[in-house]
Amino acid sequence: MEIVVIITVMTLATVAAAAMLAFPRARRRPEPEAPAAPVPVPDAEPVDPARAFGYQMSWLAIRTRDNLGVAERLGLTAITPVEWNDGVARVYSETDGETAIFVTPPVNGWTFAVGLALPQPLGKAFADKTVPLLLDLGSHFIEVQYYLAYPALDCFAWARVIDGKLVRAYAINDEGVIWNKGQQTREERTLGIRLYEMRGVKKSAKDAEGDPVLYPTEQHLMHLAGKWSIDPTTLDRAPPPVATGWLGDAPSKWRPERFRRSA
């Protein structure tokens, strides 16, 4: 009997061993790895939103996204990167405004160069340094526009260069009309001469009563800028800039130069 039990036990053990060899034990699934801890990302530096300008100011509107190329073509010196708020503040500053030019980040395909240090149409007694600058820029960029709005001195001007050609330029100050080049554009006609403000009377020898002198207003200028490119007084509603601006000093060749009187 004992022999039978022993044989039975040995037989069962042999069968079990054979089964283990024939059917390998299923592999255990690896334990799922714990998710990696998130890597902390440093906060991005805040970017200044676009800031409006335009009143009592002069600026260029240039159809390009290459704002550094604009700063270099203007011949600015001591060029440094700057955000919108600081750039606009510097050109309106009493201490820096005489020399500072702020080249903005591009907005909807336009780059602005802002500052009263830009050349200005000053009258027949001074060399015109504005139109040559516009034509030089126009030889490198598709379209260049110039604006000046300074009602304290009755100075208003606008000009437009397309494909290197001056198609329109108009400027007026307290001496009268300085520029009137090219045909009046459709956008100018929509302003309506009747909307201009009468600021004085231009005397003439033939007419004792004189002819009325009509001046545009800052609102006219901003409206025209909005038709030709972008009204800068609305820039605070523009999308956030994706590039930095540039601040530089105006080149000395832009300084006003009075014609010498011939003996």
C-alpha positions as CSV (number, residue, x, y, z in Angstrom):
1,M,0.0,0.0,0.0
2,E,2.8,2.4,0.9
3,I,4.5,1.5,-2.4
4,V,1.3,2.5,-4.3
5,V,1.0,5.8,-2.4
6,I,4.7,6.6,-3.1
7,I,4.3,5.8,-6.8
8,T,1.1,7.9,-7.0
9,V,2.8,10.9,-5.4
10,M,5.8,10.6,-7.7
11,T,3.6,10.3,-10.7
12,L,1.7,13.5,-9.8
13,A,5.0,15.4,-9.2
14,T,6.2,14.3,-12.6
15,V,3.0,15.4,-14.3
16,A,3.2,18.8,-12.5
17,A,6.8,19.3,-13.5
18,A,6.0,18.4,-17.1
19,A,3.1,20.9,-17.1
20,M,5.3,23.6,-15.9
21,L,7.8,22.9,-18.7
22,A,5.1,22.8,-21.4
23,F,3.3,25.9,-20.3
24,P,5.7,28.7,-19.1
25,R,4.5,30.8,-16.4
26,A,2.9,34.0,-17.7
27,R,5.0,37.0,-17.3
28,R,3.9,39.6,-14.7
29,R,2.9,42.9,-16.1
30,P,5.3,45.6,-15.0
31,E,4.0,48.1,-12.5
32,P,3.0,51.3,-14.3
33,E,5.6,54.0,-13.8
34,A,4.6,57.0,-11.8
35,P,4.2,60.1,-14.0
36,A,7.3,62.4,-14.1
37,A,7.0,65.5,-12.0
38,P,6.3,68.5,-14.3
39,V,9.4,70.6,-15.0
40,P,8.8,74.2,-13.8
41,V,8.7,76.7,-16.6
42,P,9.9,80.2,-15.8
43,D,7.3,82.9,-16.3
44,A,7.7,84.7,-19.6
45,E,8.7,88.4,-19.4
46,P,5.6,90.6,-19.9
47,V,5.5,92.4,-23.3
48,D,4.3,95.9,-23.5
49,P,1.2,96.3,-25.6
50,A,1.2,98.8,-28.4
51,R,0.8,102.3,-27.3
52,A,-1.0,105.1,-29.1
53,F,0.8,108.3,-30.3
54,G,0.2,111.0,-32.9
55,Y,-0.8,114.2,-31.3
56,Q,1.9,116.9,-31.4
57,M,4.2,114.4,-33.1
58,S,5.9,113.5,-36.3
59,W,6.2,110.0,-37.7
60,L,6.9,107.8,-40.6
61,A,4.8,104.8,-41.6
62,I,6.8,102.3,-43.6
63,R,5.3,99.1,-45.2
64,T,7.7,96.5,-43.8
65,R,8.2,94.1,-40.9
66,D,11.9,94.7,-40.8
67,N,12.0,97.4,-38.1
68,L,15.7,97.0,-37.4
69,G,16.3,97.5,-41.1
70,V,14.3,100.7,-40.9
71,A,16.4,101.9,-37.9
72,E,19.6,101.2,-39.8
73,R,18.4,102.8,-43.0
74,L,17.5,105.9,-41.2
75,G,21.0,106.2,-40.0
76,L,20.1,106.2,-36.3
77,T,23.0,106.1,-33.9
78,A,23.3,104.4,-30.5
79,I,20.5,101.9,-31.4
80,T,19.1,99.9,-28.5
81,P,16.1,97.6,-28.0
82,V,13.2,99.2,-26.2
83,E,9.5,98.4,-25.4
84,W,6.6,100.4,-26.6
85,N,5.9,102.3,-23.4
86,D,9.5,103.5,-22.9
87,G,9.9,104.2,-26.6
88,V,6.9,106.5,-26.8
89,A,7.7,108.1,-23.5
90,R,11.2,109.0,-24.7
91,V,10.1,110.7,-27.9
92,Y,7.6,112.8,-25.9
93,S,10.2,113.6,-23.3
94,E,11.4,117.2,-22.9
95,T,14.9,116.0,-22.4
96,D,15.2,113.2,-25.0
97,G,12.6,114.3,-27.5
98,E,14.9,116.6,-29.4
99,T,17.1,113.7,-30.6
100,A,15.2,110.4,-29.9
101,I,13.6,108.3,-32.6
102,F,11.5,105.3,-31.7
103,V,11.2,102.6,-34.3
104,T,8.2,100.5,-33.3
105,P,7.6,96.8,-33.6
106,P,5.7,96.0,-36.8
107,V,1.9,96.3,-36.6
108,N,-0.2,94.7,-39.4
109,G,2.7,94.9,-41.8
110,W,3.6,98.6,-40.9
111,T,6.6,99.9,-39.0
112,F,6.6,103.4,-37.5
113,A,9.5,105.7,-36.9
114,V,8.4,108.3,-34.4
115,G,9.9,111.5,-33.1
116,L,10.0,115.3,-33.5
117,A,13.7,114.8,-34.4
118,L,12.6,113.6,-37.9
119,P,13.3,116.2,-40.6
120,Q,10.4,118.7,-41.0
121,P,9.3,121.1,-43.7
122,L,10.3,124.4,-42.2
123,G,9.7,126.9,-45.1
124,K,11.5,128.4,-48.0
125,A,14.3,129.7,-45.9
126,F,15.4,126.2,-45.0
127,A,16.8,123.3,-47.0
128,D,14.2,120.5,-47.5
129,K,15.6,117.5,-45.8
130,T,12.3,115.6,-45.5
131,V,11.6,114.7,-49.2
132,P,15.2,113.4,-49.8
133,L,14.8,111.2,-46.8
134,L,11.5,109.8,-48.0
135,L,12.9,109.1,-51.5
136,D,15.9,107.3,-50.0
137,L,13.6,105.1,-47.9
138,G,11.3,104.6,-50.9
139,S,14.2,103.1,-52.8
140,H,14.4,100.3,-50.2
141,F,10.8,99.9,-49.0
142,I,7.5,99.5,-51.0
143,E,5.7,102.4,-49.4
144,V,6.7,105.3,-47.1
145,Q,4.5,107.9,-45.5
146,Y,5.3,111.0,-43.5
147,Y,3.1,112.8,-41.1
148,L,3.5,115.9,-38.9
149,A,0.9,117.3,-36.5
150,Y,2.0,120.2,-34.3
151,P,-1.0,122.6,-34.0
152,A,0.9,124.8,-31.5
153,L,2.9,126.1,-34.4
154,D,0.2,125.5,-37.1
155,C,2.5,122.8,-38.6
156,F,0.8,120.0,-40.5
157,A,2.2,117.8,-43.2
158,W,1.7,114.5,-45.0
159,A,3.5,112.8,-47.8
160,R,3.4,109.5,-49.6
161,V,6.1,107.6,-51.6
162,I,5.1,104.5,-53.5
163,D,7.6,102.3,-55.4
164,G,10.2,105.0,-55.0
165,K,8.1,107.9,-56.4
166,L,6.7,110.8,-54.5
167,V,3.0,110.7,-55.4
168,R,1.8,113.3,-52.9
169,A,3.2,115.8,-50.4
170,Y,1.4,118.6,-48.6
171,A,2.7,120.8,-45.8
172,I,1.6,124.1,-44.2
173,N,2.7,126.2,-41.3
174,D,2.2,129.7,-40.0
175,E,4.0,131.0,-43.1
176,G,1.5,129.3,-45.5
177,V,1.8,126.3,-47.8
178,I,5.3,124.8,-48.0
179,W,4.6,121.7,-50.1
180,N,1.8,121.0,-52.5
181,K,3.3,118.3,-54.8
182,G,1.2,115.8,-56.8
183,Q,-2.5,115.5,-57.2
184,Q,-4.8,115.7,-54.2
185,T,-5.8,112.1,-53.4
186,R,-9.2,110.7,-53.0
187,E,-8.6,110.2,-49.3
188,E,-7.8,113.8,-48.9
189,R,-10.9,114.9,-50.7
190,T,-13.0,112.9,-48.3
191,L,-11.8,115.1,-45.5
192,G,-13.5,118.1,-47.2
193,I,-11.8,121.5,-47.4
194,R,-14.9,122.9,-45.7
195,L,-13.9,121.0,-42.6
196,Y,-10.6,122.7,-42.2
197,E,-10.3,125.4,-39.5
198,M,-9.9,129.0,-40.5
199,R,-6.8,130.2,-38.6
200,G,-6.2,133.6,-40.2
201,V,-6.2,135.7,-43.3
202,K,-3.5,135.8,-45.9
203,K,-3.2,139.4,-47.1
204,S,-2.5,140.2,-50.7
205,A,-1.8,143.5,-52.5
206,K,-4.8,143.1,-54.8
207,D,-7.2,142.2,-52.1
208,A,-7.3,144.4,-49.0
209,E,-9.5,142.0,-47.3
210,G,-7.2,139.1,-48.0
211,D,-7.8,135.4,-48.7
212,P,-8.7,133.0,-45.9
213,V,-6.0,130.6,-44.9
214,L,-7.4,127.2,-44.1
215,Y,-5.5,124.7,-41.9
216,P,-6.1,121.1,-41.3
217,T,-6.5,119.8,-37.8
218,E,-5.0,116.9,-36.0
219,Q,-8.2,114.9,-36.5
220,H,-7.9,115.4,-40.2
221,L,-4.4,114.1,-40.1
222,M,-5.2,111.0,-38.1
223,H,-8.2,110.3,-40.3
224,L,-5.9,110.4,-43.4
225,A,-3.3,108.2,-41.7
226,G,-6.1,105.7,-41.0
227,K,-7.0,105.7,-44.7
228,W,-3.4,105.4,-46.0
229,S,-2.0,103.0,-43.4
230,I,-2.9,103.1,-39.6
231,D,-4.2,105.8,-37.4
232,P,-1.6,105.8,-34.6
233,T,-4.1,107.1,-32.0
234,T,-5.8,103.7,-32.3
235,L,-2.7,101.5,-31.7
236,D,-3.6,100.7,-28.1
237,R,-6.2,98.4,-29.7
238,A,-3.7,96.6,-31.9
239,P,-2.6,93.0,-31.2
240,P,0.3,92.5,-28.8
241,P,3.7,93.0,-30.6
242,V,5.8,89.9,-31.4
243,A,9.1,91.8,-31.8
244,T,11.0,94.4,-29.9
245,G,11.2,98.1,-30.8
246,W,14.4,100.1,-31.3
247,L,15.4,103.5,-29.9
248,G,18.2,105.6,-31.5
249,D,19.4,109.1,-31.9
250,A,18.7,111.1,-35.0
251,P,21.8,111.7,-37.3
252,S,23.3,115.2,-37.3
253,K,22.5,115.6,-41.0
254,W,18.8,116.0,-40.2
255,R,19.4,119.2,-38.3
256,P,17.7,122.3,-39.8
257,E,19.9,124.1,-42.3
258,R,19.0,127.7,-43.2
259,F,19.9,128.9,-46.7
260,R,22.6,131.5,-46.8
261,R,21.6,134.9,-48.1
262,S,23.5,135.9,-51.2
263,A,25.4,139.1,-51.0
